[in-house]
Amino acid sequence: MTGSRVTEIQYKNTPQNRVTVKTEQGKEYTFDLLIGADGVSSVVRRTILPGVRPLPPNGNCAYRAIVPMEKVLQDPGLREIDPLNMNVWMGPNASVAAIASRPVPS
Ligand SMILES: Cc1cc2nc3c(=O)[nH]c(=O)nc-3n(C[C@H](O)[C@H](O)[C@H](O)COP(=O)(O)OP(=O)(O)OC[C@H]3O[C@@H](n4cnc5c(N)ncnc54)[C@H](O)[C@@H]3O)c2cc1C
């Protein structure tokens, strides 16, 4: 089953302990096993653990960018970057982490 959004799951008191899913299109499918891998707003989690809610957003945010290493090395303050390790700069209420995606050209 692909390209379908699951809206409802039934697994209690079903014939032969099978699990039935209903989709947005109104179709029903029955399986022996359902693997719940449907992310943070999981219908599977909501069905089997109705009291469990993911933590709300904490207000932190991260920006990401990919910068060519040639440009990084043009900056005198960044020439000492360690290409084999994660480089972290800590500041008040913020930090920057840089990870080389491949070895620095020599
Ligand atoms: C901007 C961003 C950056 C991130 N960077 C990193 C990182 O660098 N390293 C890291 O480890 N993690 C990172 N994460 C977190 C990581 O993406 C998640 O933890 C991971 O993707 C969760 O995997 P998952 O399989 O549980 O859910 P997801 O990857 O969310 O997959 C869930 C799938 O289920 C499908 N689905 C959902 N509901 C239904 C439904 N009702 N019916 C049918 N299908 C459904 C969705 O379409 C999706 O395809 C990042 C997340 C974000 C948002």
The ligand as an SDF file (V2000), in Angstrom:
LIG
                    3D

 53 58  0  0  0  0  0  0  0  0999 V2000
   14.8360   20.3640    9.3540 C   0  0  0  0  0  0  0  0  0  0  0  0
   15.1400   19.0290   10.0230 C   0  0  0  0  0  0  0  0  0  0  0  0
   16.4610   18.6180   10.1190 C   0  0  0  0  0  0  0  0  0  0  0  0
   16.7810   17.4230   10.7350 C   0  0  0  0  0  0  0  0  0  0  0  0
   18.0860   17.0410   10.8070 N   0  0  0  0  0  0  0  0  0  0  0  0
   18.4220   15.8900   11.3830 C   0  0  0  0  0  0  0  0  0  0  0  0
   19.7840   15.4540   11.4380 C   0  0  0  0  0  0  0  0  0  0  0  0
   20.6950   16.1140   10.9490 O   0  0  0  0  0  0  0  0  0  0  0  0
   20.0540   14.2870   12.0520 N   0  0  0  0  0  0  0  0  0  0  0  0
   19.0550   13.5170   12.5880 C   0  0  0  0  0  0  0  0  0  0  0  0
   19.3750   12.4460   13.1190 O   0  0  0  0  0  0  0  0  0  0  0  0
   17.7780   13.8970   12.5510 N   0  0  0  0  0  0  0  0  0  0  0  0
   17.4190   15.0510   11.9680 C   0  0  0  0  0  0  0  0  0  0  0  0
   16.1260   15.4570   11.9280 N   0  0  0  0  0  0  0  0  0  0  0  0
   15.1340   14.6090   12.5600 C   0  0  0  0  0  0  0  0  0  0  0  0
   14.7760   13.4520   11.6390 C   0  0  0  0  0  0  0  0  0  0  0  0
   14.3950   13.9570   10.3700 O   0  0  0  0  0  0  0  0  0  0  0  0
   13.5910   12.7030   12.2580 C   0  0  0  0  0  0  0  0  0  0  0  0
   13.9080   12.3570   13.5810 O   0  0  0  0  0  0  0  0  0  0  0  0
   13.3400   11.4560   11.4450 C   0  0  0  0  0  0  0  0  0  0  0  0
   13.0870   11.7830   10.1050 O   0  0  0  0  0  0  0  0  0  0  0  0
   12.1410   10.7320   12.0170 C   0  0  0  0  0  0  0  0  0  0  0  0
   11.9830    9.5850   11.2170 O   0  0  0  0  0  0  0  0  0  0  0  0
   10.6200    8.8330   11.1930 P   0  0  0  0  0  0  0  0  0  0  0  0
   10.8040    7.6950   10.2340 O   0  0  0  0  0  0  0  0  0  0  0  0
   10.1740    8.5430   12.5820 O   0  0  0  0  0  0  0  0  0  0  0  0
    9.5490    9.8650   10.6010 O   0  0  0  0  0  0  0  0  0  0  0  0
    9.5500   10.6960    9.2620 P   0  0  0  0  0  0  0  0  0  0  0  0
   10.8770   10.8270    8.6310 O   0  0  0  0  0  0  0  0  0  0  0  0
    8.7710   11.9530    9.5800 O   0  0  0  0  0  0  0  0  0  0  0  0
    8.6820    9.7870    8.2920 O   0  0  0  0  0  0  0  0  0  0  0  0
    7.3060    9.5850    8.5030 C   0  0  0  0  0  0  0  0  0  0  0  0
    6.7030    9.1620    7.1800 C   0  0  0  0  0  0  0  0  0  0  0  0
    5.3680    8.7230    7.4230 O   0  0  0  0  0  0  0  0  0  0  0  0
    4.5000    9.3700    6.5020 C   0  0  0  0  0  0  0  0  0  0  0  0
    3.1990    9.5460    7.1700 N   0  0  0  0  0  0  0  0  0  0  0  0
    2.9190   10.3540    8.2270 C   0  0  0  0  0  0  0  0  0  0  0  0
    1.6240   10.2410    8.5720 N   0  0  0  0  0  0  0  0  0  0  0  0
    1.0930    9.3390    7.7000 C   0  0  0  0  0  0  0  0  0  0  0  0
   -0.2290    8.8050    7.5390 C   0  0  0  0  0  0  0  0  0  0  0  0
   -1.2330    9.1800    8.3260 N   0  0  0  0  0  0  0  0  0  0  0  0
   -0.4500    7.9200    6.5410 N   0  0  0  0  0  0  0  0  0  0  0  0
    0.5700    7.5370    5.7290 C   0  0  0  0  0  0  0  0  0  0  0  0
    1.8360    8.0050    5.8340 N   0  0  0  0  0  0  0  0  0  0  0  0
    2.0890    8.8870    6.8110 C   0  0  0  0  0  0  0  0  0  0  0  0
    5.1490   10.7090    6.1570 C   0  0  0  0  0  0  0  0  0  0  0  0
    4.6700   11.1570    4.8990 O   0  0  0  0  0  0  0  0  0  0  0  0
    6.6170   10.2900    6.1460 C   0  0  0  0  0  0  0  0  0  0  0  0
    6.9890    9.7950    4.8960 O   0  0  0  0  0  0  0  0  0  0  0  0
   15.7560   16.6180   11.3000 C   0  0  0  0  0  0  0  0  0  0  0  0
   14.4110   17.0270   11.1960 C   0  0  0  0  0  0  0  0  0  0  0  0
   14.1020   18.2210   10.5670 C   0  0  0  0  0  0  0  0  0  0  0  0
   12.6450   18.6650   10.4660 C   0  0  0  0  0  0  0  0  0  0  0  0
  1  2  1  0
  2  3  1  0
  2 52  2  0
  3  4  2  0
  4  5  1  0
  4 50  1  0
  5  6  2  0
  6  7  1  0
  6 13  1  0
  7  8  2  0
  7  9  1  0
  9 10  1  0
 10 11  2  0
 10 12  1  0
 12 13  2  0
 13 14  1  0
 14 15  1  0
 14 50  1  0
 15 16  1  0
 16 17  1  0
 16 18  1  0
 18 19  1  0
 18 20  1  0
 20 21  1  0
 20 22  1  0
 22 23  1  0
 23 24  1  0
 24 25  2  0
 24 26  1  0
 24 27  1  0
 27 28  1  0
 28 29  2  0
 28 30  1  0
 28 31  1  0
 31 32  1  0
 32 33  1  0
 33 34  1  0
 33 48  1  0
 34 35  1  0
 35 36  1  0
 35 46  1  0
 36 37  1  0
 36 45  1  0
 37 38  2  0
 38 39  1  0
 39 40  1  0
 39 45  2  0
 40 41  1  0
 40 42  2  0
 42 43  1  0
 43 44  2  0
 44 45  1  0
 46 47  1  0
 46 48  1  0
 48 49  1  0
 50 51  2  0
 51 52  1  0
 52 53  1  0
M  END
$$$$
